Amino acid sequence: MNLELTDEQSFLRDAAREALSRVKTVAAAREALEDPAALPDLWPTAREAGWAGLLVSEDNGGAGLSAFEAMLVMAEAGRVLAGIELLGHLPASSLLDAAGDSRVAAVAEGDLRACFVAAQPPGDLERRWTVEPPSGSVRVDAPVLASDGTLRGRVAWVPDAPGADVFVVVATSADGEPVAVAVDADDVSVERAVRYDATRSLGHVSFEGAAGVLLEGVGAPELARAWFLAQSLLAAESLGAVETALAVSVAYAKERFTFGRAIGSYQAVKHSLVEVLRLRENTYALLLYAGWAYMDKPDEFALAASAARSSAGHALDYASRAMISVHGGIGATWEHDAPLFFRRAQLSRRLLGGVGDATDRVASELLSAA
């Protein structure tokens, strides 16, 4: 198997890096701690680059690419803590594309921004389709689609909900089966929420009799696939942040001297940075696996995406702590970038079921296979 990027994938990655380099996103992340309005609007960049339609088929006006190409873009966004609303948009666009919804062309162009209101598929520890609770760790039931076609329920901590134009909601029907419903923003109540990382757009979404369009042909397998796609995208974004944390830490370890020696020559520093590199390599390998499984081995995608999410969450948590440690005192101040990456790590590892759920899913998949 050839694990090298194709020319087209390399071009996509490099183009994403160049496009994001035009905006000082890390500086904006610091300013946003005091004023969330300081964040730049990066959706025009996503539209111009064609990222909105990455996972939409060419017949419906998209690029017709696969999950791995989307991961490459997300990794570049993670490198610079860019708050692009792709984590919510891309899984939603894939479901609209699968259903052939009338809005999919506008979504692929970026004229409409979609938001995936996800529900966690059943597993060994939880047999229901569940969503994030407003507080605590006990998950709650997904929204319910009533017999009259209206939605009722509330989903907390939805990535990229504020400002979205159409919501693709995972709900359960009266008979308990999972369904996907597309709801216009006018019928949805969104309460903006900010936690840890100001660059991450989050919202609490409420449906009280909201009228929606049932997405035909989208059942439990497609909804589970969208959930694990979101897991892999979040993992890729975390990988990009790990790579920046490692590069910045290594550069500082080479130039900072103490007692006449570069601090990178001390074992404690060397070992911590090598561990970051090891975690990065493990995560990248698992993302390659997830990208391959998405198209070529769908029955292994849940395992691959969960493993990547589990590994990436641990990698970014460790890398951000190592970044603070290597930089000593300055790494603990708001003037340095290290705390911004630490904030990203702590929020990312809690979203969409959290790293703990992904790890449990891996254990379940492996034990079932055994």
C-alpha positions as CSV (number, residue, x, y, z in Angstrom):
1,M,0.0,0.0,0.0
2,N,1.3,3.4,-1.0
3,L,0.9,5.7,2.0
4,E,2.4,8.8,0.3
5,L,0.0,11.7,-0.5
6,T,-1.0,12.0,-4.2
7,D,-0.1,15.1,-6.1
8,E,-3.7,16.3,-5.8
9,Q,-3.7,15.7,-2.0
10,S,-0.4,17.6,-1.6
11,F,-1.7,20.5,-3.6
12,L,-4.9,20.6,-1.5
13,R,-2.9,20.6,1.7
14,D,-0.4,23.2,0.5
15,A,-3.2,25.4,-0.8
16,A,-5.1,25.2,2.5
17,R,-1.9,26.2,4.4
18,E,-1.3,29.1,2.1
19,A,-4.9,30.4,2.3
20,L,-4.9,30.2,6.1
21,S,-1.5,31.9,6.4
22,R,-3.1,35.2,5.1
23,V,-5.0,35.6,8.4
24,K,-3.4,36.0,11.9
25,T,-5.6,33.3,13.5
26,V,-3.4,32.6,16.5
27,A,-3.2,36.3,17.4
28,A,-7.0,36.5,16.9
29,A,-7.5,33.5,19.3
30,R,-5.7,35.5,22.0
31,E,-7.7,38.6,21.4
32,A,-10.9,36.6,21.4
33,L,-10.3,35.6,25.1
34,E,-11.3,39.1,25.9
35,D,-13.6,39.9,22.9
36,P,-15.1,37.0,20.9
37,A,-16.0,39.5,18.2
38,A,-12.3,39.8,17.4
39,L,-12.3,36.5,15.6
40,P,-12.0,36.8,11.8
41,D,-14.8,35.4,9.6
42,L,-13.1,32.6,7.7
43,W,-16.1,31.2,5.9
44,P,-15.4,33.4,2.8
45,T,-12.0,31.7,2.7
46,A,-13.7,28.3,2.9
47,R,-16.1,29.2,0.1
48,E,-13.3,30.6,-2.2
49,A,-11.2,27.5,-1.7
50,G,-14.1,25.1,-2.3
51,W,-13.9,23.4,1.1
52,A,-17.7,23.7,1.6
53,G,-18.3,21.1,-1.1
54,L,-15.4,18.7,-0.4
55,L,-17.7,15.8,0.5
56,V,-20.5,16.6,-1.9
57,S,-20.6,14.6,-5.2
58,E,-19.8,16.3,-8.4
59,D,-23.3,15.7,-9.7
60,N,-24.6,17.9,-6.9
61,G,-22.0,20.7,-7.4
62,G,-19.3,19.5,-5.0
63,A,-15.7,18.4,-5.3
64,G,-16.6,14.7,-4.9
65,L,-13.6,14.1,-2.6
66,S,-13.4,11.7,0.4
67,A,-12.9,11.9,4.1
68,F,-9.1,11.9,4.0
69,E,-9.0,15.1,1.8
70,A,-11.3,16.7,4.3
71,M,-8.9,15.6,7.1
72,L,-6.0,17.3,5.3
73,V,-7.9,20.6,5.3
74,M,-8.9,20.2,9.0
75,A,-5.3,19.5,10.0
76,E,-4.2,22.7,8.4
77,A,-6.9,24.6,10.3
78,G,-5.8,23.0,13.5
79,R,-2.2,24.1,12.9
80,V,-3.2,27.7,13.3
81,L,-6.2,27.4,15.6
82,A,-8.4,28.6,12.7
83,G,-12.1,28.7,13.6
84,I,-13.6,27.5,10.3
85,E,-17.1,26.1,10.6
86,L,-16.2,22.9,8.8
87,L,-16.6,20.4,11.7
88,G,-20.3,21.0,11.6
89,H,-20.7,21.7,7.9
90,L,-18.9,18.7,6.3
91,P,-20.8,15.8,8.0
92,A,-24.1,17.7,7.4
93,S,-23.2,18.3,3.7
94,S,-22.5,14.6,3.2
95,L,-25.9,13.6,4.5
96,L,-27.7,16.2,2.4
97,D,-25.8,14.9,-0.6
98,A,-26.8,11.3,0.2
99,A,-30.4,12.3,0.4
100,G,-30.3,14.4,-2.7
101,D,-31.8,17.4,-0.8
102,S,-32.7,20.4,-2.9
103,R,-30.3,22.6,-0.8
104,V,-27.2,20.6,-1.4
105,A,-25.9,22.6,-4.3
106,A,-26.1,25.8,-2.3
107,V,-24.5,24.0,0.6
108,A,-21.6,22.8,-1.7
109,E,-21.1,26.3,-2.9
110,G,-21.0,27.7,0.6
111,D,-24.0,29.9,0.0
112,L,-25.7,28.0,2.8
113,R,-23.7,26.9,5.8
114,A,-24.9,23.6,7.2
115,C,-24.6,22.3,10.8
116,F,-24.6,18.7,11.9
117,V,-26.6,18.3,15.1
118,A,-25.1,14.9,15.9
119,A,-26.3,12.0,18.0
120,Q,-24.1,9.3,19.3
121,P,-24.9,5.8,17.9
122,P,-25.8,3.1,20.3
123,G,-22.9,1.0,21.7
124,D,-22.1,-1.6,24.4
125,L,-22.5,1.0,27.2
126,E,-25.5,2.9,25.8
127,R,-28.2,1.4,23.7
128,R,-29.9,4.7,22.8
129,W,-29.1,7.4,20.3
130,T,-28.0,10.2,22.7
131,V,-26.8,13.8,22.6
132,E,-24.6,16.0,24.8
133,P,-26.2,17.2,28.0
134,P,-26.0,20.9,29.0
135,S,-24.0,19.9,32.1
136,G,-22.7,16.7,33.7
137,S,-21.7,13.5,32.0
138,V,-25.0,11.7,31.7
139,R,-26.0,11.7,28.1
140,V,-29.6,12.5,27.1
141,D,-32.0,11.3,24.5
142,A,-31.8,12.6,20.9
143,P,-34.5,15.0,19.7
144,V,-37.8,13.3,18.8
145,L,-39.6,13.6,15.4
146,A,-43.3,13.7,16.2
147,S,-45.9,12.1,14.0
148,D,-46.9,15.5,12.7
149,G,-43.4,16.0,11.3
150,T,-42.2,18.5,14.0
151,L,-39.0,18.2,16.1
152,R,-38.9,18.5,19.9
153,G,-35.8,18.4,22.1
154,R,-32.6,20.2,22.9
155,V,-28.9,19.5,22.0
156,A,-26.1,21.2,23.9
157,W,-22.6,22.0,22.8
158,V,-23.2,21.7,19.0
159,P,-20.1,22.7,17.0
160,D,-20.7,25.6,14.5
161,A,-24.4,26.0,15.4
162,P,-24.3,29.9,15.7
163,G,-25.0,31.5,12.3
164,A,-25.7,28.2,10.5
165,D,-28.4,28.4,7.7
166,V,-29.6,24.8,7.8
167,F,-29.4,22.2,10.5
168,V,-29.2,18.5,9.8
169,V,-30.6,16.9,12.9
170,V,-30.2,13.3,14.1
171,A,-33.5,12.4,15.8
172,T,-35.5,9.4,16.7
173,S,-39.0,8.7,15.2
174,A,-42.0,7.6,17.1
175,D,-41.0,4.0,16.7
176,G,-37.5,4.7,18.0
177,E,-35.7,4.5,14.7
178,P,-33.0,7.1,13.9
179,V,-33.8,9.6,11.2
180,A,-32.2,12.7,9.7
181,V,-34.2,15.9,9.5
182,A,-33.2,19.2,7.7
183,V,-34.4,22.3,9.5
184,D,-34.1,25.9,8.4
185,A,-32.4,28.3,10.9
186,D,-35.6,30.3,11.2
187,D,-37.2,27.4,13.0
188,V,-34.4,26.8,15.4
189,S,-33.3,28.5,18.6
190,V,-29.6,28.7,19.1
191,E,-27.9,30.0,22.3
192,R,-24.2,30.8,21.7
193,A,-21.8,29.2,24.2
194,V,-18.1,29.9,24.8
195,R,-15.9,27.5,26.8
196,Y,-12.1,27.2,27.1
197,D,-11.3,27.9,23.5
198,A,-12.9,31.1,22.1
199,T,-12.1,30.1,18.5
200,R,-14.5,27.2,18.7
201,S,-18.1,28.2,17.8
202,L,-20.6,26.3,20.0
203,G,-24.3,26.6,20.6
204,H,-27.1,25.0,22.5
205,V,-29.8,24.2,19.9
206,S,-33.5,23.9,20.8
207,F,-36.3,22.5,18.8
208,E,-39.8,23.2,20.0
209,G,-42.2,22.2,17.3
210,A,-39.7,23.0,14.5
211,A,-40.9,21.9,11.1
212,G,-38.3,20.0,9.1
213,V,-37.8,17.9,6.0
214,L,-37.1,14.2,6.5
215,L,-34.0,13.2,4.5
216,E,-35.1,10.1,2.6
217,G,-32.7,7.2,2.2
218,V,-30.7,8.2,5.2
219,G,-30.9,5.6,8.0
220,A,-28.9,4.3,10.9
221,P,-25.8,3.3,8.9
222,E,-25.5,6.7,7.2
223,L,-26.1,8.5,10.5
224,A,-23.5,6.4,12.3
225,R,-21.0,7.1,9.4
226,A,-21.6,10.8,9.7
227,W,-20.9,10.6,13.5
228,F,-17.6,8.8,12.9
229,L,-16.7,11.2,10.1
230,A,-17.0,14.0,12.6
231,Q,-14.8,12.1,15.0
232,S,-12.1,11.7,12.3
233,L,-12.3,15.4,11.4
234,L,-11.9,16.5,15.0
235,A,-8.9,14.1,15.2
236,A,-7.3,15.6,12.1
237,E,-7.7,19.1,13.5
238,S,-6.1,18.0,16.7
239,L,-3.2,16.5,14.8
240,G,-2.5,19.8,13.1
241,A,-2.3,21.5,16.5
242,V,0.0,18.8,17.8
243,E,2.4,19.4,14.9
244,T,2.5,23.2,15.6
245,A,3.1,22.6,19.3
246,L,5.9,20.2,18.5
247,A,7.6,22.5,16.0
248,V,7.4,25.5,18.3
249,S,8.7,23.5,21.3
250,V,11.6,22.0,19.3
251,A,12.7,25.4,18.0
252,Y,12.6,26.9,21.5
253,A,14.6,23.9,23.0
254,K,17.3,24.6,20.4
255,E,17.6,28.3,21.0
256,R,17.1,28.6,24.8
257,F,20.3,28.1,26.8
258,T,20.7,27.5,30.5
259,F,24.0,26.7,32.3
260,G,25.7,27.0,29.0
261,R,23.7,24.4,27.2
262,A,20.6,24.3,25.0
263,I,17.7,23.1,27.1
264,G,17.0,20.6,24.3
265,S,20.2,18.7,25.3
266,Y,18.7,17.7,28.7
267,Q,17.0,14.3,28.9
268,A,13.8,15.5,30.4
269,V,13.2,17.9,27.6
270,K,14.3,15.5,24.8
271,H,12.2,12.6,26.2
272,S,9.0,14.7,26.4
273,L,9.4,16.0,22.8
274,V,10.2,12.5,21.5
275,E,7.0,11.4,23.2
276,V,5.0,14.1,21.4
277,L,6.5,12.9,18.1
278,R,5.6,9.3,18.9
279,L,2.0,10.3,19.6
280,R,1.9,12.4,16.4
281,E,3.1,9.5,14.3
282,N,0.6,7.1,15.9
283,T,-2.3,9.5,15.3
284,Y,-1.3,10.2,11.7
285,A,-1.2,6.4,11.0
286,L,-4.6,6.0,12.4
287,L,-6.0,8.8,10.3
288,L,-4.6,7.2,7.2
289,Y,-6.5,4.0,8.3
290,A,-9.7,6.0,8.8
291,G,-9.4,7.8,5.5
292,W,-8.9,4.5,3.7
293,A,-11.7,2.7,5.6
294,Y,-14.3,5.5,4.9
295,M,-14.5,4.5,1.3
296,D,-12.9,1.1,1.0
297,K,-13.8,-0.7,4.2
298,P,-16.9,0.9,5.6
299,D,-17.4,-1.8,8.3
300,E,-14.1,-0.8,9.8
301,F,-14.6,2.9,9.7
302,A,-16.1,3.1,13.2
303,L,-13.1,1.4,14.7
304,A,-10.6,3.5,12.6
305,A,-12.3,6.8,13.4
306,S,-12.7,6.1,17.1
307,A,-9.0,5.0,17.4
308,A,-7.9,8.2,15.6
309,R,-10.0,10.3,17.9
310,S,-8.8,8.6,21.0
311,S,-5.1,8.9,19.9
312,A,-5.4,12.5,18.8
313,G,-7.1,13.6,22.0
314,H,-4.3,12.2,24.1
315,A,-1.7,13.5,21.7
316,L,-2.9,17.1,21.8
317,D,-3.4,17.1,25.6
318,Y,0.2,15.8,26.1
319,A,1.7,18.1,23.4
320,S,0.1,21.2,24.8
321,R,1.3,20.4,28.3
322,A,4.8,19.7,27.0
323,M,4.7,23.0,25.1
324,I,4.0,24.9,28.3
325,S,6.7,22.9,30.2
326,V,9.4,23.4,27.6
327,H,8.8,27.1,27.5
328,G,9.1,27.3,31.3
329,G,7.6,30.5,32.8
330,I,6.7,32.2,29.6
331,G,4.6,29.2,28.5
332,A,2.2,29.8,31.4
333,T,1.4,33.4,30.4
334,W,-1.4,34.7,28.1
335,E,1.2,36.5,26.1
336,H,2.6,33.2,24.8
337,D,0.7,30.9,22.4
338,A,1.1,27.7,24.5
339,P,-2.0,28.3,26.7
340,L,-4.1,28.8,23.5
341,F,-3.1,25.3,22.4
342,F,-3.8,23.9,25.9
343,R,-7.3,25.5,25.7
344,R,-7.9,23.9,22.3
345,A,-6.8,20.5,23.7
346,Q,-9.1,20.7,26.7
347,L,-12.2,21.6,24.7
348,S,-11.6,19.3,21.7
349,R,-11.2,16.2,23.9
350,R,-14.6,16.8,25.4
351,L,-16.7,17.5,22.3
352,L,-18.9,14.9,20.4
353,G,-18.9,12.3,23.1
354,G,-15.4,13.0,24.2
355,V,-12.2,11.0,24.0
356,G,-13.5,8.6,26.6
357,D,-16.4,7.5,24.4
358,A,-14.0,7.0,21.5
359,T,-11.7,4.8,23.6
360,D,-14.7,2.8,24.9
361,R,-15.8,2.3,21.3
362,V,-12.3,1.0,20.3
363,A,-12.4,-1.5,23.2
364,S,-15.9,-2.6,22.2
365,E,-15.0,-3.1,18.5
366,L,-11.8,-5.1,19.4
367,L,-13.5,-7.3,22.0
368,S,-16.4,-8.0,19.6
369,A,-13.9,-9.1,16.9
370,A,-12.0,-11.3,19.4
